[in-house]
Amino acid sequence: MARDLTELTRIIRRIEAKSRVRPSAGSPRSLETLLDGAVEETDHGRLLVVRRRFPVGHRHGAQPLLAAREATPAALTLLSRGGEPVAEGRRLLYLDTETTGLAGGTGTYAFLVGVGFFDGDEFEVRQFFMRDLDEEPALLTVLEETFRGFDGFVTYNGAGFDLPLLETRFVLGRRRFPGDVFHVDLLGPARRLWGGRLADCRLGTVEQDVLGFMRDDDLPGALIPTVYFEYLRRKRPDELPRVFEHNRHDILSLAALTGWVADAVARAPHPELDPDALAGLGRMLEGADPERSLACYRMALDTGLPTPFRERLLLRLGLREKRLARWDEARALWEAAVRSPREFDARPWEEIAKVHEHRRRDLAAALEIVEQALALARRHRASARVQASFEHRLERLGRRLAAVSG
């Protein structure tokens, strides 16, 4: 937050300083010249469009864009968590918006919409910019035409922000937004793959850690609305190139990250991945491919999944064996989970006690397990509810054992 405020102060002072400079004899640089774009005509007005093209072999950080073009329909469908499978990765539109606010709602405009797509052996980033709010009809016109050329979207938190916002603008503009469309929102896969290891799952954090891409002099996203409003007020475009660059990097990161994740899903399990990513792939594959999911889990455990994620995964695998009525296998997994001296989780202890009591009919062993669990619960200062649950189970088992012995 302090960094954002410092950057905001610097931006505003720079704009104010330039606004006080007397114009020189030469003509000032136009917005389209500054951004290397062009003002284009639509059926509903004019709009600034900026295009950049990259070869498919272009590396965004360490990741080539080509992997996204070659993503298989099966991998993309799994990442979408539902929906009809797409024909191929090259038929997807990578989309990111820059808006006048982060709250959404009818008062929020998408003043810059960036899209990326594969065109033969190149990847094009195309950015549509409203030089004023009255150019929104032109923006919606080109977006509607663009959307019709693709099978679906790839976004980062698009399900929660970008697509609902654009749908609102389409509705207010009396246009039909493509509703039932294939959509890969990469925020969900990112959280499953790296949520346990990274400080957060913002796109900037993930691209730096996973793709190896570092942004130079990046404009923080929280400051972008302020830069746009300053442009509307003063008509000085000096900071706008940084907005366009931020948006362009977002689009390239979407494509690179799609290629990375789709390739990992298609090849899983493979030992080059770190243990937490393997565990995340296991969760992603559980419903679609249980055997590969289990193989990912096993490899994550074998390659050193750290505490407490290791214990949680052992519990998860034990519950899976329980559903298959493989009681000895389940108990072995839960017993491995409770060996950690640093963590206390009541669930595996409860499950082990249940196996001894209800499956093996060994009340003495169940009683011993509950006594150990209660002692650990007290040592680790577990909640009163957890301790009370073990105390109740201990009392009940004691009565049953006494009745059997008598």
N, C-alpha and C positions, 0 to 999 in steps of 0.2 A: 504494500500500500504506500509506504514512504517513497519507494522508487517511482511509483506511478505519479505521485504528487510532484516530485522533483521534475520528472519528465514533462508533466503538464505545464508547470511553471515555465520551463525552458521553451516549450513550444509557443506559448502565448506571448512571451517576451520577444521571441524572434519574429513572430508575425507582427506585433505592434511596432517593433523597430523598423521592419521593412515597410510598413504602411506609412511611416513618417518620412521616408526617403522621397525626395522630389523625383518625378519621372525623368529619365534621361532622354536625350534626343532620339535615340533609337526606339523602335516599337517594342513593348514588353513581349516576352515569350507567351504564346497562347497555350491554353491548357492541353490541347491536342499535341502540340509540339513538345511540351514538357513531358508528357506521358507517352509520347510516340504512339498516339492513337488517331482515330478519325471520327468525325461527327457523321453519323449515318442517318438517312431518312427512313422512316417507317410510315405505315398508314395512319399512325396517330402521333406524329411529331418526330423530332430529332433526338438523337441519343449519342453519347460518346462511347465508342467501343475500342478497347485495347486488345490486341492479339499478340501472343507469343507462342512460338512453336519449338518443340524440343525433340530430338531423335529418341526413339524408343530405348536406345542404349544409354540415354542420359541417366546418371546416377544422382539421386537426391540423397545426400549423405553417402552411405555405403550401398544403398538399395537401388537397383536399376528399375526404371519404369516398366520395362518389358514384362516383368513377372505379373503385373496387373492385367496386361493385355492377354496373357496366356492363362489366366485363372480359369479353372474348370467350372462348369455349371454346378457340379456337386458341391464343391467347396464354397462357392458363392451362395448357393441355396442354404447351406448350413449356417453361414454367417448371417444370413437374413433372418433366421429363426422363423421360417414360414414363408408362404407365398409360392407362386409358381416359379419353377427354375428358369433362369435366363438362358439364352442360346450360347452366349460367350462373353468373356470379360470385356471385349472391345465394344460391346453394345451398352455400356453403362456410362452415365453422366456423373462426373464428380462435381459436387456443388457446395459452395460456401457463401454466406452472405455477410456483409458489413451493414450495420443498422444504426438508426438514430437512438437506440436504447436497448437495454437487455431485458426489459420487463415484458416485451411483447404487447399484444393488444392492438386495438384499432388505431391508436395514435403513434405506433412505431412503424417507420418506413425502412425498407431495405434499399438504401441508396446506391449500394454497389453489390452486384451479384456476379460472382466468379464461377465459371464452369470449366471443366476440363474433359477432354475426350480423345480417344485414339482415332487418328485418320491415317490409315496406311501404316507407314513406318515412322510416323511422327505423333507426338502428343501435343495437342493445342490447348492452351489456356486462353479463354476468352472472357473479358471482363466488361460488364455493362454498367455504366455510371450515369446517374441522374445529376446533371449540373444544377438543377433546381427541382423542387418538389413537384412542379407542374409537368415534369417530364415522365412522371410515373406511367401514364398511358403508353408511351413509347416503350418503356422498359417492359411492361407486361406483354406488349405485342411481341417483342423479340423473344422473351422467355417462353411464351406459348408456342411459338414456332420452333424454338430450339428443343423444348421438351418432347415434341412430337417425333423427333428423330431418334429417340433412344428408348431402350427397354426398361430402364430403371435408374435410380439414384444411388450414389454413395455419399454419405455425409459423416460428420463427427458431431454427435448430439443433434442431428437433424430431426429426429423423431420428436425431441422435446422442444426444439426452437425453430430451426430454419424452415422446415416444411410447414408447420402450423402458421408461422408468420407469413410465408408466401401465399398460403391458401387464404388467409385473411385478406391480404392485399388483392388477390384475384377476385374474391367474392365482392369486396367493396368496389372493384373496378368492373363488375358485371361480366366476369370471365370465368370459364370453367377450369378449375385446377385439376390436374390428373390425379384422381383419388386413389383408386385401387392399383397401385403401381409397385413393382419390385423395389425394395429399399434395403440397402445394407447400411446400418448405422454402426460405425466402428467403435463407438464409445463402449458398447456392451462387451464385445470381444476384448478390448483393451483392458477393461476392468477385470475380466476373468483371467487374462493372461498375466497382467503385471500389477493388479491392484494390491496384492500383498507385499510387493517389493518396493514400488515407487512411492514417493511422498504424495503424489496425486496423479490422476490420469488425464490431465489436460493435454491437448494435442502437442503443445510445445515441449512438455516433459517427455512424452512418449517418443516423439521424433528425435529428441536429443539422445535418449537412452537406447532406443531400439534401432533407429535408422542411422544414428551417428551424424545427424544434421544439426549444425549450430547456426543460429540466426545472428547476423551482424547488425547492430543498431536497429533491432526490431522495435517497432512501435507497439506498446502494450495494447491489447484489444480493448481494455476498458477506456482508453483515451481516444479511440477512433471516433466515437460520436462527437466529442468536443472538437476535434480537428475538422470534421465536416461542417459543424455549425459555424465555426470560425470562417470557413471557406464561404458559406452562404452569406455571412454577415459582411465580410470584407472583400470577397471575390479575389483573394490572393491564394493561389494554389500551391504555395511553396512546400507545405507538409503533405500534400496529397500523394506524391510518389511513394512515400513510406506506407501509406494506407494500401495502395495498389500492390506494393511488394509484399506486405504482410498477407494480403488475400491470396496472392499468387503462390507464396510458400505454403499456405494452407492447402491449396488445391494439389500442388505437387506432393505434399505429405500424404494426402488422402490416397493418391494413386500408389505411391511407394508403400504405404502401410497396407493397403489392400493386397498388393503383390506379396508382401512378407507374410501376412496372416493366411492368405489363401494357399500359399505354398506350404506353410507349416501344417495346415489342416490336411492338405493332400498327402503329405509325406509322413505324418505322425504315425508312430513315434520315431523320432530320430535323436540320437544322443548328443548332437551339437547344441541342442536347446538346454537352457538352464532348468533346474528342477521345478521352479514355480511356473514357468511357461508350460512345461509338460503337464503339470497338474491342471492348469487352466485348459489345455487342450483336452484333457480327460473329461472335464466337466462339459465342454462344448460337444464332445462326441457321445456322451452317455446315451442319449435317446436315439441317435442316428446309427451309431456303430458301437455297440457295447463292448465287443472284443477289443477293438482298437483303443477304446476308452480305458479299459482295464490295463492294457499294455502300457499306455501313457502313465497311468497311476503307478504301476510297478516300476517303471523306469525312473520316475520322479523320486520314489523312495530309495531306489538303488543308488542314485547319483547324489544323494545328500540333501533332501528337502529339509529346510531348517525348522526348528521349533518356533511357534506352535503349529505351523502348517502341516508338519509331519504327523502330529497327533490327530489333527482334524481329519487328515486324509485317511489315516488308519481307522478312525471311527467310521468314516464314510464307507470305506471298503468293508468293514465289519457288518454294517447295516445291510450292505448289498448281499453279503453271504447269508445273513439272517433271512432276507426275503427268499433266498433259494433253499432255505432250511438246511444249510450246511453249518451246523452248530459248532463243530470243533474248529473249522476254519475261521468262523466269526470270532470265537473266543480267543484264538491265537492272535488275531489282529487287535482285539481290544486289550489283551494283556500286553502287547507291544506298545500300545498307546499310553498305558498308565505307567510306563517305566520312566517317564521324564521327571526328574526331580524338581524342575523349575516351574512346571505348570500343573494346575489341578483342574480337571474337567470331570464333573460328576457322571456324565453320560456313559463312558465306557465302564466305570465301576458298577453302575446300575445294571448294565447289560450282562456283565460277567456274573453278577449275583443271580440274575434271572436264569441264565443258562444252568448254573449249578442247582438252583432250586427247582425249576420247572422241567428241565430236560434231563439232567443227570440224577435228579432226586437226591442230591447230596446236600442236606440241610446244614451240616457242620461246615462244609466248604463255603457255602453261601454266607453263613454267619461270620466266618473268618474274613471274607472279602469285605463285608459291610463294616466290620470293626476297623479294618485298615482304612477304608474309605472315610469313615467318620473321623478317625484320628487325623488324616490328612486335611479334611475339610476344616477342622478346627485350627490346625497349624497354619493353613493358608488363609484363614479368616474368610471362608466362603459365606455366602448369604445365609441369613437365618432360615430361609425357606429350604435351602439345600441341606443344611444340618438337621432340620426338623424331619425332612424326608428320610434321611439315613437313620435317625433315631427311631422313627416309627417302624422302618423296615427291620431294624435290629431287635426291637421289642417283639415284633410279630414272629420273626424267625426263632427267637428265644423261646416263646410260648410253644411253637410247633415242635421244636426239638425236645423240649421238656415233655410234651405230650407223647411223643414217639418213644422216648426213653422210659417213660413211666409205664 
